[in-house]
Structures are given as structure tokens and as C-alpha cells.
Amino acid sequence: MAKKKHASSFLLFYGAVLLIGSFLGHLKASSRVSLIAGIASGLIVIVAAVASYKGRSWGRIIGFIATFFLFVFFLYRYFLTFNFLPAGLMSLFSLATLFLSLKEREVEKV
């Protein structure tokens, strides 16, 4: 159970980073599209984290899928610009979240 809460807590942290990053990105680049996309993805991840923490399997699945697509997106953006911030850092956060999610599933199977 502790691993489950640990992965859900990290997913919640990841969602909060997405929300904060969307506001910071909007302040820096004045991009309304980035703000809306960041808020939407952050809220999806946060809702998934809360559901996963409460033991709902759909929360873990939605969290994994959203994080996977965000990983692909941030990695793509990194290779377009080769700027570590924000795309490189967020792709690393996404990868760590995916890794923890997979480790959680592996622990549950045992």
C-alpha cells in the first residue's frame, strides 16, 4: 500500500508542477493556448492521482496515459528547441512518473 501512495503522491506533485508551469509559461510567453493546455493536463493528472490514491484503477490508467502523452509531447518540444527548460525538465519528470507508475503495478502483481 505504501508504494501505491508513493506513486500517487508523485503523480499529484507532477500535476501541480504542470499547473504551476502553465502559469509561469503564460507569464513568460503570454500564450493563452499553453495556459489552457497546462491547466487542463494538470487537472487531469491531479484527478487521476486522487482517484489512484483512493484505489480506483481508472485513476492509475488515466494518469499513466496522460503522463505518457505528455512525455512524448515534452520530448518532442525538447528536440525542437534543445532547451532544457522547460521541455527537457518536464520530459524527465514525465519519465520518472511513468517509471513509478510501472513499478507500482509490478509491486501489485507480486
N, CA, C and O atoms as a GROMACS GRO file, in nm:
protein
  440
    1MET      N    1   0.081  -0.120   0.000
    1MET     CA    2   0.000   0.000   0.000
    1MET      C    3   0.086   0.126   0.000
    1MET      O    4   0.047   0.228  -0.057
    2ALA      N    5   0.202   0.120   0.063
    2ALA     CA    6   0.287   0.238   0.070
    2ALA      C    7   0.337   0.277  -0.068
    2ALA      O    8   0.345   0.396  -0.098
    3LYS      N    9   0.371   0.179  -0.152
    3LYS     CA   10   0.416   0.211  -0.287
    3LYS      C   11   0.305   0.279  -0.366
    3LYS      O   12   0.330   0.372  -0.443
    4LYS      N   13   0.183   0.231  -0.347
    4LYS     CA   14   0.069   0.288  -0.417
    4LYS      C   15   0.054   0.435  -0.380
    4LYS      O   16   0.034   0.520  -0.468
    5LYS      N   17   0.063   0.465  -0.254
    5LYS     CA   18   0.051   0.603  -0.210
    5LYS      C   19   0.169   0.687  -0.256
    5LYS      O   20   0.155   0.805  -0.287
    6HIS      N   21   0.287   0.624  -0.262
    6HIS     CA   22   0.406   0.696  -0.306
    6HIS      C   23   0.392   0.736  -0.453
    6HIS      O   24   0.419   0.851  -0.488
    7ALA      N   25   0.349   0.643  -0.537
    7ALA     CA   26   0.333   0.674  -0.679
    7ALA      C   27   0.220   0.775  -0.700
    7ALA      O   28   0.232   0.864  -0.784
    8SER      N   29   0.112   0.763  -0.625
    8SER     CA   30   0.002   0.858  -0.636
    8SER      C   31   0.044   0.997  -0.590
    8SER      O   32   0.003   1.098  -0.647
    9SER      N   33   0.125   1.002  -0.485
    9SER     CA   34   0.175   1.130  -0.436
    9SER      C   35   0.264   1.197  -0.540
    9SER      O   36   0.257   1.318  -0.560
   10PHE      N   37   0.348   1.119  -0.606
   10PHE     CA   38   0.434   1.175  -0.709
   10PHE      C   39   0.351   1.222  -0.828
   10PHE      O   40   0.382   1.324  -0.889
   11LEU      N   41   0.246   1.148  -0.860
   11LEU     CA   42   0.157   1.188  -0.969
   11LEU      C   43   0.087   1.320  -0.934
   11LEU      O   44   0.069   1.407  -1.020
   12LEU      N   45   0.049   1.335  -0.809
   12LEU     CA   46  -0.011   1.460  -0.762
   12LEU      C   47   0.089   1.575  -0.772
   12LEU      O   48   0.053   1.685  -0.816
   13PHE      N   49   0.213   1.551  -0.733
   13PHE     CA   50   0.319   1.651  -0.745
   13PHE      C   51   0.340   1.690  -0.892
   13PHE      O   52   0.356   1.807  -0.924
   14TYR      N   53   0.340   1.590  -0.980
   14TYR     CA   54   0.357   1.613  -1.123
   14TYR      C   55   0.244   1.702  -1.176
   14TYR      O   56   0.268   1.793  -1.255
   15GLY      N   57   0.120   1.674  -1.134
   15GLY     CA   58   0.007   1.757  -1.175
   15GLY      C   59   0.021   1.901  -1.127
   15GLY      O   60  -0.011   1.995  -1.200
   16ALA      N   61   0.069   1.917  -1.004
   16ALA     CA   62   0.090   2.052  -0.951
   16ALA      C   63   0.199   2.125  -1.028
   16ALA      O   64   0.187   2.244  -1.055
   17VAL      N   65   0.305   2.054  -1.065
   17VAL     CA   66   0.412   2.114  -1.146
   17VAL      C   67   0.358   2.157  -1.282
   17VAL      O   68   0.394   2.263  -1.333
   18LEU      N   69   0.270   2.076  -1.340
   18LEU     CA   70   0.209   2.113  -1.468
   18LEU      C   71   0.126   2.242  -1.454
   18LEU      O   72   0.133   2.331  -1.539
   19LEU      N   73   0.049   2.250  -1.346
   19LEU     CA   74  -0.032   2.370  -1.324
   19LEU      C   75   0.055   2.494  -1.304
   19LEU      O   76   0.032   2.598  -1.366
   20ILE      N   77   0.153   2.482  -1.219
   20ILE     CA   78   0.243   2.596  -1.192
   20ILE      C   79   0.319   2.635  -1.318
   20ILE      O   80   0.335   2.753  -1.348
   21GLY      N   81   0.365   2.534  -1.390
   21GLY     CA   82   0.438   2.560  -1.515
   21GLY      C   83   0.352   2.630  -1.620
   21GLY      O   84   0.402   2.712  -1.696
   22SER      N   85   0.225   2.596  -1.623
   22SER     CA   86   0.138   2.661  -1.721
   22SER      C   87   0.123   2.810  -1.689
   22SER      O   88   0.121   2.893  -1.780
   23PHE      N   89   0.114   2.844  -1.561
   23PHE     CA   90   0.104   2.986  -1.523
   23PHE      C   91   0.235   3.059  -1.549
   23PHE      O   92   0.235   3.172  -1.598
   24LEU      N   93   0.347   2.995  -1.516
   24LEU     CA   94   0.477   3.058  -1.541
   24LEU      C   95   0.502   3.075  -1.691
   24LEU      O   96   0.554   3.178  -1.734
   25GLY      N   97   0.465   2.974  -1.769
   25GLY     CA   98   0.480   2.984  -1.914
   25GLY      C   99   0.393   3.094  -1.973
   25GLY      O  100   0.434   3.162  -2.066
   26HIS      N  101   0.274   3.110  -1.918
   26HIS     CA  102   0.186   3.216  -1.966
   26HIS      C  103   0.244   3.354  -1.933
   26HIS      O  104   0.236   3.446  -2.014
   27LEU      N  105   0.302   3.368  -1.813
   27LEU     CA  106   0.363   3.495  -1.776
   27LEU      C  107   0.482   3.528  -1.865
   27LEU      O  108   0.504   3.644  -1.901
   28LYS      N  109   0.559   3.424  -1.901
   28LYS     CA  110   0.680   3.448  -1.980
   28LYS      C  111   0.648   3.470  -2.128
   28LYS      O  112   0.701   3.562  -2.190
   29ALA      N  113   0.561   3.386  -2.186
   29ALA     CA  114   0.537   3.390  -2.330
   29ALA      C  115   0.401   3.448  -2.369
   29ALA      O  116   0.374   3.466  -2.487
   30SER      N  117   0.316   3.478  -2.271
   30SER     CA  118   0.181   3.530  -2.296
   30SER      C  119   0.101   3.442  -2.390
   30SER      O  120   0.026   3.491  -2.475
   31SER      N  121   0.116   3.310  -2.376
   31SER     CA  122   0.046   3.216  -2.462
   31SER      C  123  -0.078   3.162  -2.389
   31SER      O  124  -0.067   3.087  -2.292
   32ARG      N  125  -0.193   3.202  -2.437
   32ARG     CA  126  -0.318   3.157  -2.377
   32ARG      C  127  -0.340   3.008  -2.403
   32ARG      O  128  -0.395   2.938  -2.318
   33VAL      N  129  -0.297   2.960  -2.520
   33VAL     CA  130  -0.312   2.818  -2.554
   33VAL      C  131  -0.231   2.733  -2.457
   33VAL      O  132  -0.280   2.630  -2.410
   34SER      N  133  -0.109   2.773  -2.427
   34SER     CA  134  -0.027   2.700  -2.332
   34SER      C  135  -0.088   2.701  -2.192
   34SER      O  136  -0.083   2.600  -2.121
   35LEU      N  137  -0.145   2.812  -2.154
   35LEU     CA  138  -0.210   2.822  -2.024
   35LEU      C  139  -0.327   2.724  -2.014
   35LEU      O  140  -0.339   2.652  -1.915
   36ILE      N  141  -0.412   2.723  -2.114
   36ILE     CA  142  -0.529   2.636  -2.112
   36ILE      C  143  -0.488   2.488  -2.118
   36ILE      O  144  -0.541   2.406  -2.044
   37ALA      N  145  -0.392   2.457  -2.205
   37ALA     CA  146  -0.347   2.319  -2.216
   37ALA      C  147  -0.279   2.273  -2.087
   37ALA      O  148  -0.298   2.159  -2.044
   38GLY      N  149  -0.201   2.360  -2.025
   38GLY     CA  150  -0.134   2.326  -1.900
   38GLY      C  151  -0.231   2.305  -1.785
   38GLY      O  152  -0.216   2.213  -1.705
   39ILE      N  153  -0.331   2.391  -1.777
   39ILE     CA  154  -0.432   2.376  -1.672
   39ILE      C  155  -0.512   2.247  -1.694
   39ILE      O  156  -0.537   2.173  -1.599
   40ALA      N  157  -0.552   2.221  -1.818
   40ALA     CA  158  -0.630   2.101  -1.847
   40ALA      C  159  -0.550   1.974  -1.815
   40ALA      O  160  -0.600   1.884  -1.750
   41SER      N  161  -0.425   1.969  -1.862
   41SER     CA  162  -0.345   1.849  -1.837
   41SER      C  163  -0.312   1.835  -1.688
   41SER      O  164  -0.312   1.724  -1.635
   42GLY      N  165  -0.285   1.945  -1.622
   42GLY     CA  166  -0.258   1.940  -1.479
   42GLY      C  167  -0.376   1.890  -1.399
   42GLY      O  168  -0.361   1.809  -1.308
   43LEU      N  169  -0.495   1.938  -1.434
   43LEU     CA  170  -0.616   1.894  -1.363
   43LEU      C  171  -0.647   1.747  -1.391
   43LEU      O  172  -0.689   1.675  -1.301
   44ILE      N  173  -0.627   1.703  -1.514
   44ILE     CA  174  -0.648   1.561  -1.546
   44ILE      C  175  -0.554   1.474  -1.463
   44ILE      O  176  -0.597   1.373  -1.407
   45VAL      N  177  -0.428   1.512  -1.455
   45VAL     CA  178  -0.331   1.434  -1.378
   45VAL      C  179  -0.364   1.438  -1.229
   45VAL      O  180  -0.351   1.336  -1.161
   46ILE      N  181  -0.406   1.551  -1.178
   46ILE     CA  182  -0.441   1.561  -1.036
   46ILE      C  183  -0.564   1.476  -1.004
   46ILE      O  184  -0.565   1.405  -0.903
   47VAL      N  185  -0.665   1.481  -1.087
   47VAL     CA  186  -0.784   1.398  -1.065
   47VAL      C  187  -0.745   1.249  -1.071
   47VAL      O  188  -0.792   1.170  -0.989
   48ALA      N  189  -0.661   1.213  -1.165
   48ALA     CA  190  -0.615   1.074  -1.175
   48ALA      C  191  -0.536   1.034  -1.051
   48ALA      O  192  -0.549   0.921  -1.003
   49ALA      N  193  -0.454   1.124  -0.998
   49ALA     CA  194  -0.375   1.094  -0.879
   49ALA      C  195  -0.464   1.072  -0.758
   49ALA      O  196  -0.442   0.978  -0.680
   50VAL      N  197  -0.565   1.155  -0.741
   50VAL     CA  198  -0.657   1.140  -0.628
   50VAL      C  199  -0.734   1.009  -0.641
   50VAL      O  200  -0.751   0.937  -0.542
   51ALA      N  201  -0.780   0.977  -0.761
   51ALA     CA  202  -0.853   0.852  -0.782
   51ALA      C  203  -0.762   0.732  -0.757
   51ALA      O  204  -0.804   0.633  -0.696
   52SER      N  205  -0.638   0.739  -0.802
   52SER     CA  206  -0.542   0.632  -0.780
   52SER      C  207  -0.514   0.615  -0.631
   52SER      O  208  -0.503   0.502  -0.582
   53TYR      N  209  -0.501   0.724  -0.560
   53TYR     CA  210  -0.476   0.720  -0.416
   53TYR      C  211  -0.592   0.653  -0.342
   53TYR      O  212  -0.572   0.584  -0.243
   54LYS      N  213  -0.714   0.675  -0.394
   54LYS     CA  214  -0.832   0.614  -0.332
   54LYS      C  215  -0.855   0.470  -0.377
   54LYS      O  216  -0.954   0.408  -0.337
   55GLY      N  217  -0.764   0.418  -0.460
   55GLY     CA  218  -0.774   0.278  -0.501
   55GLY      C  219  -0.852   0.254  -0.628
   55GLY      O  220  -0.880   0.139  -0.661
   56ARG      N  221  -0.888   0.357  -0.700
   56ARG     CA  222  -0.961   0.341  -0.825
   56ARG      C  223  -0.862   0.308  -0.936
   56ARG      O  224  -0.768   0.382  -0.959
   57SER      N  225  -0.883   0.197  -1.004
   57SER     CA  226  -0.790   0.155  -1.108
   57SER      C  227  -0.792   0.250  -1.227
   57SER      O  228  -0.690   0.267  -1.294
   58TRP      N  229  -0.907   0.312  -1.255
   58TRP     CA  230  -0.913   0.404  -1.368
   58TRP      C  231  -0.823   0.526  -1.347
   58TRP      O  232  -0.774   0.584  -1.443
   59GLY      N  233  -0.801   0.563  -1.222
   59GLY     CA  234  -0.713   0.676  -1.194
   59GLY      C  235  -0.570   0.647  -1.235
   59GLY      O  236  -0.503   0.732  -1.293
   60ARG      N  237  -0.525   0.527  -1.205
   60ARG     CA  238  -0.389   0.488  -1.243
   60ARG      C  239  -0.376   0.481  -1.395
   60ARG      O  240  -0.274   0.522  -1.451
   61ILE      N  241  -0.480   0.428  -1.461
   61ILE     CA  242  -0.475   0.415  -1.607
   61ILE      C  243  -0.475   0.552  -1.674
   61ILE      O  244  -0.393   0.578  -1.762
   62ILE      N  245  -0.566   0.640  -1.632
   62ILE     CA  246  -0.572   0.776  -1.690
   62ILE      C  247  -0.442   0.852  -1.661
   62ILE      O  248  -0.390   0.921  -1.748
   63GLY      N  249  -0.392   0.838  -1.540
   63GLY     CA  250  -0.266   0.904  -1.505
   63GLY      C  251  -0.150   0.857  -1.592
   63GLY      O  252  -0.068   0.937  -1.636
   64PHE      N  253  -0.145   0.726  -1.616
   64PHE     CA  254  -0.038   0.672  -1.700
   64PHE      C  255  -0.050   0.721  -1.844
   64PHE      O  256   0.048   0.764  -1.904
   65ILE      N  257  -0.170   0.715  -1.898
   65ILE     CA  258  -0.191   0.758  -2.037
   65ILE      C  259  -0.160   0.906  -2.054
   65ILE      O  260  -0.091   0.945  -2.148
   66ALA      N  261  -0.211   0.988  -1.963
   66ALA     CA  262  -0.186   1.133  -1.973
   66ALA      C  263  -0.036   1.163  -1.961
   66ALA      O  264   0.018   1.244  -2.035
   67THR      N  265   0.029   1.096  -1.866
   67THR     CA  266   0.172   1.118  -1.847
   67THR      C  267   0.252   1.071  -1.968
   67THR      O  268   0.349   1.136  -2.007
   68PHE      N  269   0.211   0.960  -2.028
   68PHE     CA  270   0.281   0.911  -2.147
   68PHE      C  271   0.272   1.013  -2.260
   68PHE      O  272   0.372   1.045  -2.324
   69PHE      N  273   0.150   1.063  -2.286
   69PHE     CA  274   0.136   1.161  -2.393
   69PHE      C  275   0.210   1.291  -2.363
   69PHE      O  276   0.265   1.353  -2.453
   70LEU      N  277   0.211   1.331  -2.238
   70LEU     CA  278   0.288   1.450  -2.201
   70LEU      C  279   0.438   1.426  -2.216
   70LEU      O  280   0.511   1.516  -2.257
   71PHE      N  281   0.484   1.305  -2.184
   71PHE     CA  282   0.626   1.271  -2.205
   71PHE      C  283   0.662   1.285  -2.352
   71PHE      O  284   0.764   1.346  -2.386
   72VAL      N  285   0.580   1.229  -2.439
   72VAL     CA  286   0.606   1.237  -2.584
   72VAL      C  287   0.606   1.382  -2.629
   72VAL      O  288   0.692   1.424  -2.706
   73PHE      N  289   0.508   1.459  -2.582
   73PHE     CA  290   0.498   1.600  -2.619
   73PHE      C  291   0.621   1.679  -2.574
   73PHE      O  292   0.681   1.752  -2.653
   74PHE      N  293   0.660   1.664  -2.446
   74PHE     CA  294   0.774   1.740  -2.395
   74PHE      C  295   0.905   1.696  -2.460
   74PHE      O  296   0.994   1.778  -2.483
   75LEU      N  297   0.917   1.568  -2.490
   75LEU     CA  298   1.038   1.520  -2.557
   75LEU      C  299   1.046   1.578  -2.699
   75LEU      O  300   1.152   1.620  -2.744
   76TYR      N  301   0.932   1.581  -2.766
   76TYR     CA  302   0.924   1.643  -2.899
   76TYR      C  303   0.964   1.790  -2.892
   76TYR      O  304   1.044   1.837  -2.974
   77ARG      N  305   0.909   1.862  -2.795
   77ARG     CA  306   0.943   2.003  -2.780
   77ARG      C  307   1.091   2.023  -2.748
   77ARG      O  308   1.153   2.120  -2.793
   78TYR      N  309   1.147   1.932  -2.668
   78TYR     CA  310   1.289   1.943  -2.636
   78TYR      C  311   1.373   1.928  -2.762
   78TYR      O  312   1.467   2.005  -2.783
   79PHE      N  313   1.341   1.830  -2.845
   79PHE     CA  314   1.421   1.809  -2.966
   79PHE      C  315   1.399   1.918  -3.071
   79PHE      O  316   1.481   1.933  -3.162
   80LEU      N  317   1.291   1.992  -3.060
   80LEU     CA  318   1.273   2.108  -3.148
   80LEU      C  319   1.364   2.224  -3.108
   80LEU      O  320   1.421   2.292  -3.193
   81THR      N  321   1.376   2.247  -2.976
   81THR     CA  322   1.446   2.366  -2.928
   81THR      C  323   1.582   2.338  -2.866
   81THR      O  324   1.668   2.425  -2.863
   82PHE      N  325   1.602   2.216  -2.815
   82PHE     CA  326   1.720   2.178  -2.738
   82PHE      C  327   1.743   2.268  -2.617
   82PHE      O  328   1.856   2.288  -2.573
   83ASN      N  329   1.633   2.323  -2.564
   83ASN     CA  330   1.637   2.398  -2.439
   83ASN      C  331   1.593   2.307  -2.327
   83ASN      O  332   1.484   2.249  -2.332
   84PHE      N  333   1.676   2.294  -2.225
   84PHE     CA  334   1.642   2.204  -2.116
   84PHE      C  335   1.518   2.251  -2.040
   84PHE      O  336   1.436   2.170  -1.997
   85LEU      N  337   1.506   2.383  -2.024
   85LEU     CA  338   1.389   2.437  -1.955
   85LEU      C  339   1.292   2.495  -2.056
   85LEU      O  340   1.334   2.573  -2.141
   86PRO      N  341   1.170   2.461  -2.050
   86PRO     CA  342   1.102   2.368  -1.962
   86PRO      C  343   1.090   2.225  -2.017
   86PRO      O  344   1.066   2.131  -1.941
   87ALA      N  345   1.106   2.210  -2.149
   87ALA     CA  346   1.072   2.082  -2.212
   87ALA      C  347   1.158   1.965  -2.164
   87ALA      O  348   1.106   1.856  -2.138
   88GLY      N  349   1.288   1.985  -2.150
   88GLY     CA  350   1.375   1.877  -2.105
   88GLY      C  351   1.345   1.835  -1.963
   88GLY      O  352   1.338   1.716  -1.932
   89LEU      N  353   1.327   1.933  -1.876
   89LEU     CA  354   1.297   1.904  -1.736
   89LEU      C  355   1.162   1.833  -1.723
   89LEU      O  356   1.149   1.737  -1.647
   90MET      N  357   1.063   1.880  -1.796
   90MET     CA  358   0.930   1.818  -1.788
   90MET      C  359   0.930   1.679  -1.849
   90MET      O  360   0.854   1.592  -1.804
   91SER      N  361   1.012   1.655  -1.950
   91SER     CA  362   1.019   1.519  -2.004
   91SER      C  363   1.083   1.425  -1.901
   91SER      O  364   1.045   1.308  -1.893
   92LEU      N  365   1.178   1.475  -1.824
   92LEU     CA  366   1.237   1.392  -1.717
   92LEU      C  367   1.137   1.366  -1.605
   92LEU      O  368   1.129   1.254  -1.554
   93PHE      N  369   1.060   1.468  -1.566
   93PHE     CA  370   0.954   1.448  -1.466
   93PHE      C  371   0.852   1.346  -1.517
   93PHE      O  372   0.807   1.260  -1.442
   94SER      N  373   0.817   1.357  -1.644
   94SER     CA  374   0.720   1.263  -1.703
   94SER      C  375   0.775   1.121  -1.702
   94SER      O  376   0.703   1.027  -1.668
   95LEU      N  377   0.900   1.106  -1.737
   95LEU     CA  378   0.962   0.974  -1.739
   95LEU      C  379   0.969   0.914  -1.599
   95LEU      O  380   0.943   0.795  -1.582
   96ALA      N  381   1.002   0.995  -1.501
   96ALA     CA  382   1.006   0.946  -1.362
   96ALA      C  383   0.868   0.904  -1.316
   96ALA      O  384   0.854   0.804  -1.246
   97THR      N  385   0.765   0.979  -1.353
   97THR     CA  386   0.628   0.946  -1.316
   97THR      C  387   0.585   0.815  -1.382
   97THR      O  388   0.521   0.732  -1.319
   98LEU      N  389   0.621   0.798  -1.509
   98LEU     CA  390   0.590   0.672  -1.578
   98LEU      C  391   0.660   0.555  -1.511
   98LEU      O  392   0.600   0.449  -1.492
   99PHE      N  393   0.785   0.574  -1.476
   99PHE     CA  394   0.862   0.468  -1.411
   99PHE      C  395   0.798   0.428  -1.279
   99PHE      O  396   0.781   0.309  -1.252
  100LEU      N  397   0.762   0.525  -1.197
  100LEU     CA  398   0.698   0.494  -1.069
  100LEU      C  399   0.564   0.424  -1.088
  100LEU      O  400   0.528   0.334  -1.012
  101SER      N  401   0.490   0.465  -1.189
  101SER     CA  402   0.362   0.402  -1.217
  101SER      C  403   0.381   0.255  -1.255
  101SER      O  404   0.304   0.169  -1.211
  102LEU      N  405   0.482   0.227  -1.336
  102LEU     CA  406   0.509   0.088  -1.375
  102LEU      C  407   0.560   0.007  -1.257
  102LEU      O  408   0.525  -0.110  -1.243
  103LYS      N  409   0.643   0.067  -1.173
  103LYS     CA  410   0.693  -0.003  -1.055
  103LYS      C  411   0.579  -0.036  -0.960
  103LYS      O  412   0.578  -0.142  -0.898
  104GLU      N  413   0.483   0.054  -0.947
  104GLU     CA  414   0.367   0.032  -0.861
  104GLU      C  415   0.287  -0.089  -0.911
  104GLU      O  416   0.244  -0.172  -0.831
  105ARG      N  417   0.269  -0.097  -1.040
  105ARG     CA  418   0.194  -0.209  -1.098
  105ARG      C  419   0.269  -0.340  -1.077
  105ARG      O  420   0.208  -0.443  -1.049
  106GLU      N  421   0.401  -0.335  -1.090
  106GLU     CA  422   0.484  -0.454  -1.070
  106GLU      C  423   0.474  -0.503  -0.926
  106GLU      O  424   0.466  -0.623  -0.902
  107VAL      N  425   0.473  -0.411  -0.831
  107VAL     CA  426   0.462  -0.448  -0.689
  107VAL      C  427   0.326  -0.509  -0.660
  107VAL      O  428   0.315  -0.602  -0.581
  108GLU      N  429   0.220  -0.457  -0.724
  108GLU     CA  430   0.086  -0.512  -0.701
  108GLU      C  431   0.072  -0.654  -0.753
  108GLU      O  432  -0.005  -0.732  -0.697
  109LYS      N  433   0.145  -0.689  -0.859
  109LYS     CA  434   0.135  -0.823  -0.916
  109LYS      C  435   0.197  -0.927  -0.824
  109LYS      O  436   0.155  -1.043  -0.825
  110VAL      N  437   0.296  -0.887  -0.743
  110VAL     CA  438   0.367  -0.982  -0.657
  110VAL      C  439   0.285  -1.022  -0.541
  110VAL      O  440   0.330  -1.101  -0.458
   0.00000   0.00000   0.00000
